[in-house]
Amino acid sequence: MSTMVRIDLRSGAVADLAVIDRLMRAAFDPGFGEAWTHNQVLGLMAMSGVWLTIAEIGSEPAGFALSRRVLDEAELLLLATAPMFRRRGVGAALLRSVISDSRMQGARTLHLEVREGNDAIKLYRAVGFDKVGERRHYYRGVDGRAFDALTYRREIF
């Protein structure tokens, strides 16, 4: 049984990019090539409607979520939890925050895309996301293997 820990959430900014880079390298299996580059995240954060949420346990960065809203739709672009903080509610806290923030910004639906077989699918389904599509062979592992991208959607109004 896991012990409950206090998870603090705060708004992130460009100044947090080094933290985001470290979390992505630790959280995303390099075999799937899912981590974004520093410049990809930087470029996205400059766009209107994009926000970053950082989760901390104590003073340690435990995870982050990068999201965006366009009109009445929001999208969870990246969600990562540091391996040492997995299964402690960090991902769920970040996801609840993204849902709440999206709703407050006027979004009616929240979308996300995830690689088939990713453990996060259990979390997404548990909070009401439904699979609405897939992109065959969308992700390419570093070994050349192809993986489908699954698209999920949740009403949030």
Disulfide bonds with the S-S distance in Angstrom:
none
